[in-house]
Amino acid sequence: MHATAPQILGACLHIGLALVVSAHIVLTKSDVRAAIGWTGLVWLAPFIGSALYVSFGVNRIRRRAGRIRGRQPDARSTPPPTPVPGDPPLRSLATLVGSLTKAPLVPGNAFDPLVNGDEGYPAMLEAIDRAQRTVAMATYIFDRGQVADRFVDALGRAVARGVEVRVLIDGVGARYSRPPIARQLRARGVPVAEFLKSLVPVSHPYVNLRNHRKLLVVDGAVGFCGGLNIRDGCMLALATPEPTQDIHFRIRGPVVAQLLGALAFDWTFTTGEQLGPGWFPRLEPVGEVYARGIRDGPDEDFETFLMTLLGALSQATRTIRIVTPYFLPDSPLVDALRVATLRGVRVEILLPERGNLRLVQWAMMAKLARVASGCQIYLSRPPFDHSKLLVVDGAWSLIGSANWDPRSLRLNFEYVVEAYSAPLAARLNAIIDQKLASARPLSLDEIERRNLATKLRDGVAWLAQPYL
């Protein structure tokens, strides 16, 4: 059977289009697996594959973010080096993160750990009630409930007394309860926007490109950063059916301007409105902590969190202590942890014994054996622990919203803060010690003794790792 003229024309158009799209893939994709996957789809699914790539494979967020950042008054350039107290490895790490972020390491900050919503929410609400000029807030989840009602009331009171308020909620996180809390906020006169508003009417925990940052800045001087979403389950005193442990931080000092800069950028990205100079007061030193904010996301800040982790692991000389709810590190991170143990560094990893996302829990177990051969792994008892902490050598700490999983490492917008301070690290180590006191060790033997069916289940879940 001979091909007809329309068939020949269609084949030529497909080949031409596939060549152009394949060239774009080769020139722009940094991950070989993604490049191979998209190229195969483009060639094996004529026209449809190319249309899907143009729709979902091109990172327009990076381009749009770059245009906005170029207009921002605080567009970043490589900062001058800041002297860092401590051992040479810490000074080397500070240089690395400065090169990655183009943000200065600033002295004179104070950090107050706030354990669970029981400590975090009252501190945040008190700060909002004391606001005199501005309140800027960004959160991934803003659930309806008793906690949400308190925040809505506090934000509404702030607006009523003339405070400038801006609230940014992730487009997917806004759908965790119905109806979305944005309606209630707008009814109180609170300016609110949804980041990359989702077209799906229900929440979906595996959707990519989410704003996972949890930031609150009051009067440009008091900041809050960590893992706390706005939901009843994070306040253990409410005794909800699914309680969640977490840790948040109240931060004061010059680094708060960096928190607000990230929040203001996200607001501009979402709404087009730029927050003026009145939002950024001059900040004086108030403490002894050297600190720097680290933006991470699928834009110009791509993989800054990953590179920071690799740098910190490579510079550790004595101890690495990790607390994370989701532990799905890629091969470079796993290798960095193993190399650290071979150098004699004690590595402790605290994970939840019972996670809130079943697929993630199974995938975590699938490859823990590679880490357990050198690292000390512990499982925390319920309730589910959503805390995120990293402490290296009792001198350097990393806090914020990011997890050790592909979503935080490459797909979502995150915000973490590095802190150089032995006293702060000691306080965080005390919190970790308290968590470890009620946790149980997970041995390599226990991991390997799982039955075949369980190993197969976990292995299949692990295949979905890039999407978890």
Secondary structure as GFF3:
##gff-version 3
##sequence-region A 1 468
A	DSSP	alpha_helix	5	28	.	.	.	ID=ss1
A	DSSP	alpha_helix	32	44	.	.	.	ID=ss2
A	DSSP	alpha_helix	48	52	.	.	.	ID=ss3
A	DSSP	pi_helix	53	57	.	.	.	ID=ss4
A	DSSP	alpha_helix	60	71	.	.	.	ID=ss5
A	DSSP	alpha_helix	88	101	.	.	.	ID=ss6
A	DSSP	beta_strand	106	115	.	.	.	ID=ss7
A	DSSP	alpha_helix	116	130	.	.	.	ID=ss8
A	DSSP	beta_strand	134	139	.	.	.	ID=ss9
A	DSSP	alpha_helix	146	160	.	.	.	ID=ss10
A	DSSP	beta_strand	164	170	.	.	.	ID=ss11
A	DSSP	three_ten_helix	173	175	.	.	.	ID=ss12
A	DSSP	alpha_helix	181	187	.	.	.	ID=ss13
A	DSSP	beta_strand	192	195	.	.	.	ID=ss14
A	DSSP	beta_strand	215	218	.	.	.	ID=ss15
A	DSSP	beta_strand	222	226	.	.	.	ID=ss16
A	DSSP	three_ten_helix	232	234	.	.	.	ID=ss17
A	DSSP	three_ten_helix	236	238	.	.	.	ID=ss18
A	DSSP	beta_strand	244	245	.	.	.	ID=ss19
A	DSSP	beta_strand	247	252	.	.	.	ID=ss20
A	DSSP	alpha_helix	256	271	.	.	.	ID=ss21
A	DSSP	three_ten_helix	277	279	.	.	.	ID=ss22
A	DSSP	beta_strand	289	296	.	.	.	ID=ss23
A	DSSP	alpha_helix	304	315	.	.	.	ID=ss24
A	DSSP	beta_strand	319	323	.	.	.	ID=ss25
A	DSSP	alpha_helix	331	342	.	.	.	ID=ss26
A	DSSP	beta_strand	346	352	.	.	.	ID=ss27
A	DSSP	alpha_helix	358	366	.	.	.	ID=ss28
A	DSSP	alpha_helix	368	372	.	.	.	ID=ss29
A	DSSP	beta_strand	376	380	.	.	.	ID=ss30
A	DSSP	beta_strand	384	385	.	.	.	ID=ss31
A	DSSP	beta_strand	389	392	.	.	.	ID=ss32
A	DSSP	beta_strand	396	400	.	.	.	ID=ss33
A	DSSP	alpha_helix	406	406	.	.	.	ID=ss34
A	DSSP	pi_helix	407	411	.	.	.	ID=ss35
A	DSSP	beta_strand	414	420	.	.	.	ID=ss36
A	DSSP	alpha_helix	422	437	.	.	.	ID=ss37
A	DSSP	beta_strand	440	442	.	.	.	ID=ss38
A	DSSP	alpha_helix	444	448	.	.	.	ID=ss39
A	DSSP	alpha_helix	452	463	.	.	.	ID=ss40
A	DSSP	three_ten_helix	465	467	.	.	.	ID=ss41
###
